[in-house]
């Protein structure tokens, strides 16, 4: 792979004066923070890997490429101040063509002591997009052509992603607003029940609500991809049934390999779902 992918050493908020415009925190290292396991390859295997990296479009479907303070006691204040550093150097080293950025997720306590608040999500997203506009390595991707463009220009495409839709509450028009602000993938539910359906943490999965059906229809219409990673079994199956577009499970494994509700069932969930209908 080419060693020059357009990254010039920019760090988040370099366009500001860190001594007067905002409070800074000592952050954890982006690289080599934890030891990595290296797989020994032959010369031919290594050449093949490099060939594939140069040739193929590689996109991480779920990541949180932000950097946290070294002192964990400072995390709360760091988030409240909403100057969340993006790991540009780490993204550069990854060799990826694109990444679905899950933002702060359940850490988003910018405007409240509870996550998934509308104002908090909008504030975080606006600050992130402002930072992206002040550098030339990562680009915000609104469509697939942007990912191909990033690959060609030795950049990386950032696709904003939300793991839960709780912030839309019962307002369908907020789907359009989020899409307009760059969100291209959204989880129906983040582990706990919201207006749309049930999360995997619930004892009883009530399935997709009527508002959930309306939301799925709106997601389809605006072009927002639906993610079911944190969604309950019945709600997931009903969402797949309701959606005219393919749904994703961006980060969950197979329950037959690891028996936990966090994973997805192969058949038991469908059998249970069938008995409910």
C-alpha positions in Angstrom: 0.0 0.0 0.0 1.1 3.5 -0.7 2.7 5.2 2.4 1.2 8.6 1.5 -2.5 8.4 2.0 -3.0 12.2 2.4 -2.6 12.3 6.2 -0.5 15.3 7.2 -0.5 15.0 11.0 -3.7 16.9 11.8 -5.1 16.5 15.3 -8.6 17.4 16.2 -9.3 21.1 16.7 -5.9 22.2 15.4 -7.8 25.1 13.8 -8.2 26.6 17.4 -5.8 27.8 20.0 -5.7 25.0 22.6 -4.3 27.4 25.2 -7.2 29.9 25.1 -10.1 28.4 23.0 -10.8 25.2 24.9 -9.6 23.1 27.8 -7.2 20.2 26.8 -6.8 16.9 28.4 -3.9 14.4 28.3 -5.2 11.7 26.0 -4.3 8.0 25.7 -1.9 7.1 22.8 -3.7 6.3 19.5 -1.1 3.6 18.6 0.4 0.8 20.6 -1.8 1.4 23.7 -2.3 -2.3 24.0 0.0 -5.0 22.5 -1.1 -6.5 19.2 -0.7 -10.1 18.2 1.3 -10.3 14.9 0.6 -13.2 12.6 3.7 -14.4 10.9 3.3 -14.5 7.1 5.6 -15.7 4.3 6.9 -13.2 1.8 4.3 -14.4 -0.7 1.4 -14.2 1.8 2.5 -10.7 2.8 2.7 -9.6 -0.8 -0.8 -11.0 -1.4 -2.2 -9.1 1.6 -0.7 -5.8 0.4 -2.0 -6.4 -3.0 -5.6 -6.9 -1.6 -5.2 -3.8 0.6 -4.3 -1.7 -2.4 -6.9 -3.2 -4.7 -10.0 -3.7 -2.5 -12.4 -1.3 -0.8 -12.2 -2.1 3.0 -14.9 -0.6 5.3 -15.3 -1.2 9.0 -19.1 -1.5 9.6 -18.8 -0.4 13.2 -16.2 1.6 15.1 -15.8 4.4 17.7 -12.6 6.2 16.6 -12.5 8.7 19.4 -9.8 9.2 21.9 -10.4 9.3 25.6 -8.4 11.0 28.4 -5.5 9.1 30.0 -7.0 9.9 33.4 -10.4 8.1 33.4 -11.6 10.4 36.2 -11.6 13.2 33.6 -13.8 11.4 31.1 -17.1 12.9 32.3 -15.8 16.5 32.1 -14.1 15.8 28.7 -17.4 14.6 27.3 -19.4 17.5 28.8 -17.0 20.0 27.0 -17.7 18.2 23.7 -14.3 18.5 22.2 -13.9 14.8 21.4 -10.7 14.0 19.6 -10.9 11.8 16.5 -8.1 9.2 16.1 -6.9 10.4 12.7 -3.5 8.8 13.1 -5.1 5.5 14.0 -7.4 5.7 11.1 -4.5 6.4 8.8 -2.6 3.4 10.1 -5.6 1.1 9.7 -5.4 1.2 5.9 -9.2 1.2 5.7 -11.1 2.9 2.9 -14.0 3.8 5.2 -15.4 3.5 8.7 -18.9 3.7 10.1 -18.4 6.0 13.1 -20.7 5.1 16.0 -20.0 8.4 17.8 -20.0 8.5 21.6 -22.9 6.1 21.7 -24.1 5.5 25.3 -21.2 7.8 26.5 -23.0 10.8 25.1 -23.8 12.8 28.2 -23.1 16.3 26.7 -26.4 17.9 27.6 -27.7 15.4 30.2 -26.7 12.8 32.7 -28.5 10.2 30.5 -27.5 9.2 26.9 -29.4 9.3 23.6 -30.8 12.8 24.2 -31.6 14.7 20.9 -29.7 17.8 21.9 -26.6 15.8 22.9 -26.6 13.8 19.6 -26.9 16.9 17.5 -24.2 18.8 19.4 -21.8 15.9 19.2 -22.5 15.4 15.5 -22.1 19.1 14.6 -18.8 19.4 16.5 -17.4 16.3 14.8 -18.4 17.5 11.3 -16.9 20.9 12.0 -13.6 19.2 12.9 -13.8 17.0 9.7 -14.2 20.2 7.6 -10.8 21.6 8.9 -8.6 18.7 7.8 -8.0 16.9 4.5 -7.4 13.3 5.3 -10.9 12.0 6.4 -14.0 12.9 4.4 -17.6 12.7 5.4 -19.3 10.1 3.1 -22.9 10.7 2.1 -23.0 8.0 -0.6 -21.1 5.0 -1.8 -19.3 7.1 -4.5 -17.6 9.0 -1.6 -16.0 5.8 -0.4 -14.6 5.1 -3.8 -13.4 8.7 -4.0 -11.7 8.4 -0.7 -9.9 5.2 -1.8 -8.8 6.8 -5.0 -7.5 9.9 -3.2 -5.7 7.9 -0.5 -8.1 9.2 2.2 -10.6 7.6 4.5 -14.4 8.0 4.4 -16.3 8.6 7.6 -19.9 7.5 7.7 -21.7 8.7 10.8 -23.7 5.9 12.5 -26.0 5.8 15.6 -26.4 2.6 17.5 -29.9 3.4 18.8 -32.8 5.5 17.6 -34.1 6.6 21.1 -33.3 10.3 20.3 -36.0 10.5 17.6 -38.6 9.7 20.4 -42.0 9.8 18.6 -41.1 12.3 15.9 -40.6 10.7 12.5 -39.3 14.0 11.0 -36.2 13.6 13.1 -35.3 10.7 10.8 -35.1 13.2 7.9 -33.1 15.7 10.1 -30.5 13.0 11.1 -30.1 11.9 7.5 -29.7 15.6 6.4 -26.9 15.9 9.1 -25.1 12.9 7.6 -26.3 9.8 9.6 -26.5 6.9 7.2 -27.0 3.9 9.5 -29.1 3.7 12.7 -29.9 1.0 15.2 -33.6 0.6 16.0 -32.9 0.0 19.7 -29.9 0.2 21.9 -30.4 -2.8 24.3 -33.4 -1.3 26.2 -36.9 -0.6 24.9 -37.7 2.7 23.2 -40.6 4.0 21.1 -39.7 1.6 18.2 -39.3 -1.8 19.9 -37.5 -3.9 22.4 -33.8 -4.4 23.1 -32.0 -7.6 24.0 -31.8 -6.7 27.7 -35.5 -6.9 28.2 -37.1 -9.9 29.9 -40.0 -9.8 27.4 -39.5 -8.8 23.8 -42.7 -6.9 22.7 -41.7 -6.8 19.1 -41.8 -3.8 16.7 -44.3 -1.2 17.8 -46.6 0.6 15.4 -44.3 3.6 15.6 -41.5 1.2 14.9 -43.2 0.1 11.7 -43.7 3.8 10.7 -40.0 4.5 11.5 -38.8 1.5 9.4 -40.8 2.8 6.5 -39.3 6.3 6.9 -35.8 4.9 7.2 -36.4 3.1 3.9 -37.7 6.2 2.2 -34.9 8.5 3.2 -32.2 5.9 2.6 -31.1 5.2 6.2 -29.7 1.7 6.8 -31.2 -0.2 9.8 -28.9 -1.9 12.2 -30.2 -4.7 14.5 -27.0 -5.3 16.6 -28.6 -4.4 20.0 -32.2 -5.3 19.1 -34.3 -8.1 20.7 -34.9 -11.3 18.7 -38.6 -10.7 18.0 -38.2 -7.0 17.3 -35.3 -7.8 14.9 -37.3 -10.4 13.0 -40.3 -8.1 12.7 -38.0 -5.2 11.5 -36.5 -7.5 8.8 -40.1 -8.5 7.8 -41.2 -4.8 7.7 -38.2 -3.4 5.9 -38.1 -3.3 2.1 -34.4 -2.8 2.2 -31.7 -5.1 3.7 -31.0 -4.7 7.4 -27.6 -5.0 9.0 -26.3 -6.7 12.1 -23.0 -4.8 12.4 -21.6 -6.2 15.6 -23.1 -9.3 17.0 -22.2 -13.0 16.7 -23.9 -16.3 16.6 -25.7 -17.5 19.8 -25.0 -21.1 19.1 -21.3 -20.3 19.6 -21.7 -18.0 22.6 -25.0 -18.5 24.5 -25.9 -14.9 25.5 -28.7 -12.6 24.5 -26.2 -10.2 23.1 -25.7 -12.7 20.2 -28.3 -13.5 17.6 -30.3 -16.7 17.5 -30.3 -18.9 14.4 -33.6 -20.7 14.7 -35.0 -20.4 18.2 -35.8 -16.7 17.8 -37.7 -17.4 14.6 -39.6 -20.3 16.1 -40.6 -18.1 19.1 -41.5 -15.3 16.7 -43.7 -17.6 14.6 -45.6 -18.7 17.8 -46.4 -15.0 18.4 -48.0 -14.6 15.0 
